[in-house]
Amino acid sequence: MEAKSGSCTLLIFAKAPIPGAVKTRMQPFLDVNQSALLHQNLVEHCLATVANVSEMKLELCVGSHHEWWERLQALHSVAISYQFGEDLGQRMYNAAEIAMVADGASGAENMVQKSVLIIGTDCPYIDGEYLQQARAALTDNDIVLGPADDGGYVLIGFKSLYHWLFCDIEWGSDKVLTQTRTKLKDHGVCWSEMPFLSDIDRPEDLRTLRKEMPQLLFGIESLANESL
């Protein structure tokens, strides 16, 4: 029996908004509480944006238990799962591997071939159209990448999953995109790339955010009179 196709799961990787543990590169421009609030605003914006993307199963992949997840789950009707693995690469691979198997499937004949998209919550410029274009790119490609301006990527998607794609990558550095491209070239994998987008990781990123999405800075009073 051939594997069914056509379904898509969107995995949203997120951290709990714990002061001192998120948006650390914003400090000392923002204090730990302001950094946590910015992170919380970005997560909530992401979930609100993707909530109505048609024909995608949404899953929030979190790093640790926090009561906030239950509130988000109730508000956005999103499934919650927990990341596991020694580094970001292993955590993404493990989550994608699980998502590619249908719930309750047993035996190879019941396997359901899925496409999987993974995003974080640091890029507020990802919208439904961007996600649908990424999904469509997987029709003729095994992998799709959404490059980030900082040398990483804001999205990665799969029709076929490769463990080596997540090994020996300098996660969190400006080499992630280049190293990923090199692996894809070396293994002869067909991939597509989306337009570049920006993450909100550094104080200078707030300048554009303030112009385009000022609502995401709500409650972060120190920015009111800052010259960005």
C-alpha positions in Angstrom: 0.0 0.0 0.0 1.4 3.4 -0.9 1.8 6.1 1.7 -0.8 8.7 1.8 0.3 12.3 1.1 -0.9 15.8 1.3 -1.1 16.6 5.0 1.2 19.2 6.6 2.2 19.7 10.2 3.5 23.1 11.4 5.8 22.7 14.4 6.4 25.9 16.3 9.4 25.8 18.6 9.1 28.0 21.6 10.6 28.7 25.0 8.8 29.8 28.2 9.0 33.5 28.9 11.3 33.2 31.9 13.2 36.4 32.8 16.9 35.9 32.2 16.4 32.9 30.0 15.0 34.5 26.8 16.1 37.3 24.5 19.4 37.5 26.3 21.0 39.4 23.4 18.6 42.3 24.0 20.3 43.0 27.3 21.3 45.4 28.7 19.2 47.5 26.3 16.2 45.7 27.8 16.2 44.4 31.3 15.4 40.7 31.9 11.7 41.4 32.5 11.3 43.5 29.4 13.2 40.9 27.4 10.8 38.2 28.7 7.8 40.4 27.8 9.1 40.9 24.3 9.5 37.2 23.9 6.0 36.6 25.2 4.6 39.1 22.7 6.4 37.4 19.9 5.1 33.9 20.8 1.5 35.2 21.1 1.8 37.0 17.8 3.1 33.9 16.1 0.3 31.7 17.4 -2.3 34.3 16.4 -0.9 34.6 12.9 -0.7 30.9 12.2 -4.0 29.9 13.9 -6.0 30.2 10.7 -3.6 28.8 8.2 -5.7 26.4 6.2 -5.1 22.6 6.1 -2.1 22.6 8.5 -2.0 20.8 11.8 -0.4 23.1 14.4 1.8 21.9 17.2 3.6 24.0 19.8 6.9 22.3 20.7 8.1 23.6 24.0 11.3 23.2 25.9 10.0 22.8 29.4 6.9 22.7 31.5 5.3 26.1 32.2 1.7 27.0 33.1 1.7 29.5 30.3 1.4 26.8 27.7 -1.9 25.6 29.0 -3.3 29.1 28.6 -2.0 29.3 25.1 -3.4 25.8 24.3 -6.8 26.9 25.4 -6.7 30.2 23.6 -5.4 29.0 20.2 -6.5 25.3 20.2 -3.0 24.2 19.5 -1.4 20.8 20.5 1.5 20.9 22.9 4.5 18.6 22.7 7.9 18.6 24.5 11.3 18.9 22.8 13.9 16.3 23.5 17.5 15.9 22.3 21.0 17.2 23.2 21.0 20.2 20.9 18.6 22.2 18.7 19.4 19.9 15.7 18.4 16.8 17.5 15.3 18.4 19.0 14.1 19.5 15.5 14.9 16.1 14.0 13.0 14.2 16.7 10.0 16.4 16.5 9.8 16.2 12.7 10.3 12.4 12.8 7.3 12.0 15.1 5.2 14.4 13.1 5.8 12.4 9.9 4.1 9.4 11.3 0.4 9.3 11.6 -1.1 9.1 15.1 -1.8 5.5 15.9 -0.1 4.1 12.7 1.4 0.7 13.0 3.3 -1.1 10.4 4.9 0.2 7.2 1.7 -0.2 5.2 0.0 2.4 7.5 2.7 5.0 7.3 1.4 8.4 6.2 3.9 10.6 4.4 3.6 14.1 5.6 5.3 17.4 5.0 6.6 19.2 8.0 7.4 22.8 8.5 9.4 24.1 11.5 9.5 27.7 12.6 10.5 29.5 15.8 8.8 32.5 17.3 11.5 35.1 16.8 10.4 36.1 13.3 7.1 38.1 13.4 7.2 38.6 9.6 6.2 35.0 8.9 2.6 35.0 7.8 0.1 32.5 6.3 1.1 33.3 2.7 4.7 32.6 3.5 3.9 29.3 5.1 1.7 28.2 2.2 4.4 29.1 -0.3 6.9 27.1 1.7 4.5 24.1 1.7 4.0 24.5 -2.0 7.7 24.5 -2.6 7.8 20.9 -1.2 5.8 19.7 -4.2 9.0 19.6 -6.3 11.7 19.7 -3.5 12.6 17.6 -0.6 13.6 20.5 1.6 12.6 24.2 1.8 14.5 26.8 3.7 13.5 30.3 4.9 16.8 32.2 5.2 17.3 34.7 8.0 19.3 37.9 7.6 21.6 36.9 10.5 22.9 33.8 8.7 20.5 31.2 10.1 17.0 30.3 8.9 13.5 31.2 10.1 11.9 28.1 8.6 12.9 24.7 7.5 10.5 22.2 5.9 10.7 18.6 4.8 9.1 16.1 2.5 12.0 13.8 3.2 13.8 13.8 6.5 17.6 13.4 6.8 19.4 12.9 10.1 22.7 14.3 8.8 21.1 17.6 8.0 21.0 18.4 11.7 24.4 17.1 12.7 27.6 19.2 13.0 25.8 22.5 12.7 27.0 25.5 14.7 23.5 26.3 16.1 23.0 30.0 17.1 25.9 31.2 14.8 25.9 33.1 11.5 27.1 29.9 9.8 23.9 27.8 10.1 22.5 28.6 6.7 25.8 28.2 4.9 26.5 24.9 6.6 23.0 23.6 5.9 23.3 24.5 2.2 26.7 22.8 2.0 25.2 19.6 3.4 22.4 19.7 0.9 24.8 20.2 -2.0 27.1 17.5 -0.8 24.3 15.0 -0.6 22.6 16.0 -3.8 19.3 16.9 -2.2 16.9 19.1 -4.1 15.8 22.1 -2.1 14.1 25.5 -2.5 14.6 28.8 -0.6 12.1 31.4 0.4 12.7 35.2 0.6 15.0 36.3 3.4 13.3 37.5 6.6 14.6 39.0 9.9 14.6 37.6 13.4 14.1 39.9 16.4 17.2 39.0 18.4 19.3 42.1 18.9 18.6 45.7 20.0 19.1 47.0 16.4 16.3 44.7 15.2 13.8 46.7 17.3 14.1 49.7 14.9 12.2 48.0 12.1 9.9 46.3 14.5 8.9 49.6 16.0 8.0 50.9 12.6 6.2 47.9 11.2 4.7 46.2 14.3 4.8 48.6 17.2 2.1 46.6 19.0 4.7 43.9 19.8 6.5 46.5 21.9 3.5 47.0 24.1 4.4 47.3 27.7 8.1 47.7 27.1 8.2 51.2 28.4 11.9 51.9 28.1 11.5 52.0 24.3 9.0 54.9 24.4 11.7 57.6 24.4 14.6 55.6 22.9 16.1 56.8 19.7 16.3 53.6 17.7 
